Amino acid sequence: MNKTNKETIRKGLFRFMTVQSRHPATPSPSATLILAREHKAGIEVYLLRRSAASKFMPGTYVFPGGNLEAEDMDAAYWKNHVDLAEDQLARTLDGDVDRMLPFAVAAIRETWEEAGLLLAAPMKGFSGLEQAAKNGTPFTRKIQDGELGLSISQLGRWHHWITPELMPRRFNTYFFVAPVGQDQRCRPDNHETVHGSWVNPRKALTENAQGSLPLSPPTLVTLHQLLPFTTLDALMAEARIRAWPAPIMPRLWPLDDGTLIIAPWDPDYARESVSVDIDRLEADLLPVGVPFSRLWRHGGICQPVRCRG
């Protein structure tokens, strides 16, 4: 290894350990919803591009989602405005209803606000979906006015992601997945999100590698997880039986040219230092579909790279 590379690694180690010693921000509870639909080429998922003015992951493509709000937290209220009884809720959410129901509510609410799709159905024979779609009224009011029940029964469980400690804004996010019919339409809100697209997971990963569809790290990891599923039925069958997995909380390694993101399953994850040869990172980029444990984010693009022992 030449002197320049040694100096780069030494600087990277110093920066990493200095920032890690600070008290990390507390992750905000949040939820994300992976919308999936059947397509002739396999499944498609709906991605939204975050505004360039966003304070978190600006300009990247993500699934609909966001922070839990006060109205989401009232589990006692929402138990009477969903399509499942409490014992069914516990099975669907795979956990304590009072704790997990607010995450499910937030996932549906954020999908309504960011993508214009409301996963809800009329209750007690009241056909009020159009009335519930009035603009400018709070989410709970939309549900009350339309006598709607949130379609929790449509949700499946996917994974749990916690933002790395080095990030100034951190989130504790549960990822749900829900099927969407071909006749259902989504649209970005043109505020937090500026573009929306239905895309096959492999195509999205390919376009990310080409730099035309920049993905956030959690979105990239999730799309890679979805590659084995060729039908919507197979995906939802898996999502409805799986338990919540252990949370994914990557570690960040600041580099002179971008950032290295190390996943919990990487062999260097728990070490105090990681040897990184900056000159070889570009050569170590992995093709779409190859398993990975680390990502290199540079130039606004996040890409999987080979782990060299």
Secondary structure, DSSP 8 states (H G I E B T S, - for coil): --HHHHHHHHHHHHHHHHHHTS-----EEEEEEEEEEEETTEEEEEEEEE-TT-SSSTT-EE-SEEE--GGGG-HHHHTTSBSS-HHHHHHHHTS-HHHHHHHHHHHHHHHHHHH----EEESTT---HHHHT-TTS-HHHHHHHHTEEE-GGG-EEEEEEE--TTSSS-EEEEEEEEE--TT------SSSEEEEEEE-HHHHHHHHHHTSS-B-HHHHHHHHHHTT--SHHHHHHHHHH------B--EEEEETTEEEEE-TTSTTTTSS-----GGGTTTTB--TTS--SEEEEETTEEEEB----
